[in-house]
Amino acid sequence: MVIMLVAVLYIKCKDCKAHGVLKSKRTTEHIDTDALERTYLELNSYRSTGRIFKISHVTVLNLLKKKQKN
């Protein structure tokens, strides 16, 4: 299973307290959750697995939970 992540850059003005999207910088990453699970099962921690795939350790946790439910 492959998951796509989308990142958007938000900004908040310090003067007028307005907020919104400065640039629509949409990037997508394809993450192979099978490879993610195999890497985690090789006795790596959530943090080290996140470093390998260059994603947050919380994202690793959420993807593994979602995969377990399916």
PyMOL commands that set and color helices and strands:
alter all, ss='L'
color gray80, all
select helices_A, chain A and resi 33-41+46-53+57-69
alter helices_A, ss='H'
color red, helices_A
select strands_A, chain A and resi 2-12+19-32
alter strands_A, ss='S'
color yellow, strands_A
deselect
rebuild
show_as cartoon
